[in-house]
Amino acid sequence: MLTVADMRPVLGIEEDQTFDDALIQFFLDGAKAHMARHLRRDIDAEFGPNYPPDLLVAQTMLTAHFYAHREAVAAGAKVGVPLGFDALMADFRSFT
């Protein structure tokens, strides 16, 4: 899957700015766990290091979303997953 170094340019962070690396890794891990639950699959065991591009894009989108929307939201306000996330994941979802 993706690394912190892969995410820095997406998040607008220079490669030598490592102040948020632990937070970015936390969000990468959270995105991957969310994807595994959403797909109902063990994506690490199934794909190993060769994740399909669709899943890499989905992890990128979700990690960036988590990074940008890490603050608490007002009661009743909802911030859903990024537009396109479900479509990227749809072909890989297991229903068994």
C-alpha atoms as a printed R data frame, in Angstrom:
   type eleno elety resid chain resno       x       y      z
1  ATOM     1    CA   MET     A     1   0.000   0.000  0.000
2  ATOM     2    CA   LEU     A     2   0.969   3.620  0.296
3  ATOM     3    CA   THR     A     3   3.644   5.171  2.465
4  ATOM     4    CA   VAL     A     4   3.924   8.484  4.262
5  ATOM     5    CA   ALA     A     5   6.339   9.621  1.533
6  ATOM     6    CA   ASP     A     6   3.653   8.870 -1.091
7  ATOM     7    CA   MET     A     7   1.129  10.989  0.781
8  ATOM     8    CA   ARG     A     8   3.217  14.092  1.505
9  ATOM     9    CA   PRO     A     9   2.877  15.637 -2.004
10 ATOM    10    CA   VAL     A    10  -0.844  14.828 -2.080
11 ATOM    11    CA   LEU     A    11  -1.268  16.671  1.202
12 ATOM    12    CA   GLY     A    12   0.863  19.616  0.067
13 ATOM    13    CA   ILE     A    13   3.689  18.779  2.449
14 ATOM    14    CA   GLU     A    14   7.316  19.117  1.346
15 ATOM    15    CA   GLU     A    15   9.277  15.864  1.499
16 ATOM    16    CA   ASP     A    16  11.666  17.221  4.137
17 ATOM    17    CA   GLN     A    17   8.822  18.296  6.439
18 ATOM    18    CA   THR     A    18   8.313  15.288  8.685
19 ATOM    19    CA   PHE     A    19   6.389  16.948 11.535
20 ATOM    20    CA   ASP     A    20   3.115  15.151 10.667
21 ATOM    21    CA   ASP     A    21   4.554  11.765  9.655
22 ATOM    22    CA   ALA     A    22   3.105   9.875 12.623
23 ATOM    23    CA   LEU     A    23  -0.313  11.419 12.027
24 ATOM    24    CA   ILE     A    24  -0.187  10.638  8.309
25 ATOM    25    CA   GLN     A    25   0.764   7.012  9.084
26 ATOM    26    CA   PHE     A    26  -2.118   6.826 11.553
27 ATOM    27    CA   PHE     A    27  -4.526   7.993  8.837
28 ATOM    28    CA   LEU     A    28  -3.011   5.623  6.246
29 ATOM    29    CA   ASP     A    29  -3.559   2.714  8.635
30 ATOM    30    CA   GLY     A    30  -7.082   3.882  9.410
31 ATOM    31    CA   ALA     A    31  -7.913   4.201  5.719
32 ATOM    32    CA   LYS     A    32  -6.602   0.704  5.017
33 ATOM    33    CA   ALA     A    33  -8.600  -0.752  7.920
34 ATOM    34    CA   HIS     A    34 -11.738   1.049  6.731
35 ATOM    35    CA   MET     A    35 -11.203  -0.302  3.226
36 ATOM    36    CA   ALA     A    36 -10.787  -3.878  4.491
37 ATOM    37    CA   ARG     A    37 -14.031  -3.633  6.479
38 ATOM    38    CA   HIS     A    38 -15.861  -2.018  3.562
39 ATOM    39    CA   LEU     A    39 -14.657  -4.710  1.155
40 ATOM    40    CA   ARG     A    40 -15.112  -7.529  3.674
41 ATOM    41    CA   ARG     A    41 -11.734  -8.893  2.599
42 ATOM    42    CA   ASP     A    42  -8.215  -9.279  3.964
43 ATOM    43    CA   ILE     A    43  -6.649  -7.008  1.374
44 ATOM    44    CA   ASP     A    44  -3.091  -7.513  2.632
45 ATOM    45    CA   ALA     A    45  -3.327 -11.302  2.308
46 ATOM    46    CA   GLU     A    46  -5.141 -11.139 -1.004
47 ATOM    47    CA   PHE     A    47  -3.073  -8.549 -2.849
48 ATOM    48    CA   GLY     A    48   0.254  -8.544 -1.005
49 ATOM    49    CA   PRO     A    49   2.366  -5.627 -2.208
50 ATOM    50    CA   ASN     A    50   0.533  -5.481 -5.570
51 ATOM    51    CA   TYR     A    51  -2.588  -3.503 -4.794
52 ATOM    52    CA   PRO     A    52  -4.748  -2.599 -7.792
53 ATOM    53    CA   PRO     A    53  -4.509   1.081 -8.760
54 ATOM    54    CA   ASP     A    54  -8.187   1.595 -7.864
55 ATOM    55    CA   LEU     A    55  -7.490   0.638 -4.251
56 ATOM    56    CA   LEU     A    56  -4.418   2.868 -4.099
57 ATOM    57    CA   VAL     A    57  -6.491   5.811 -5.310
58 ATOM    58    CA   ALA     A    58  -9.200   4.997 -2.750
59 ATOM    59    CA   GLN     A    59  -6.613   4.859  0.057
60 ATOM    60    CA   THR     A    60  -5.116   8.148 -1.124
61 ATOM    61    CA   MET     A    61  -8.525   9.836 -1.191
62 ATOM    62    CA   LEU     A    62  -9.557   8.538  2.216
63 ATOM    63    CA   THR     A    63  -6.231   9.355  3.873
64 ATOM    64    CA   ALA     A    64  -6.326  12.910  2.491
65 ATOM    65    CA   HIS     A    65  -9.928  13.207  3.678
66 ATOM    66    CA   PHE     A    66  -8.992  12.072  7.200
67 ATOM    67    CA   TYR     A    67  -6.059  14.524  7.237
68 ATOM    68    CA   ALA     A    68  -8.185  17.455  6.096
69 ATOM    69    CA   HIS     A    69 -11.183  16.701  8.331
70 ATOM    70    CA   ARG     A    70  -9.571  15.670 11.606
71 ATOM    71    CA   GLU     A    71 -11.339  18.253 13.743
72 ATOM    72    CA   ALA     A    72 -14.617  17.589 15.498
73 ATOM    73    CA   VAL     A    73 -17.734  18.520 13.583
74 ATOM    74    CA   ALA     A    74 -20.786  20.322 14.877
75 ATOM    75    CA   ALA     A    75 -23.702  18.260 16.114
76 ATOM    76    CA   GLY     A    76 -25.766  17.102 13.185
77 ATOM    77    CA   ALA     A    77 -23.090  17.925 10.610
78 ATOM    78    CA   LYS     A    78 -21.901  15.034  8.527
79 ATOM    79    CA   VAL     A    79 -18.729  14.710  6.507
80 ATOM    80    CA   GLY     A    80 -18.947  11.581  4.382
81 ATOM    81    CA   VAL     A    81 -16.226   9.718  2.569
82 ATOM    82    CA   PRO     A    82 -14.879  11.449 -0.533
83 ATOM    83    CA   LEU     A    83 -16.973  11.362 -3.671
84 ATOM    84    CA   GLY     A    84 -15.852   8.433 -5.811
85 ATOM    85    CA   PHE     A    85 -14.539   6.301 -2.929
86 ATOM    86    CA   ASP     A    86 -17.446   3.839 -3.074
87 ATOM    87    CA   ALA     A    87 -17.223   3.591 -6.860
88 ATOM    88    CA   LEU     A    88 -13.505   2.766 -6.686
89 ATOM    89    CA   MET     A    89 -14.161   0.059 -4.116
90 ATOM    90    CA   ALA     A    90 -17.304  -1.463 -5.670
91 ATOM    91    CA   ASP     A    91 -15.650  -3.998 -7.990
92 ATOM    92    CA   PHE     A    92 -13.591  -5.425 -5.143
93 ATOM    93    CA   ARG     A    93 -16.345  -5.828 -2.516
94 ATOM    94    CA   SER     A    94 -17.090  -9.361 -1.361
95 ATOM    95    CA   PHE     A    95 -20.671 -10.316 -0.632
96 ATOM    96    CA   THR     A    96 -20.025 -13.859  0.546
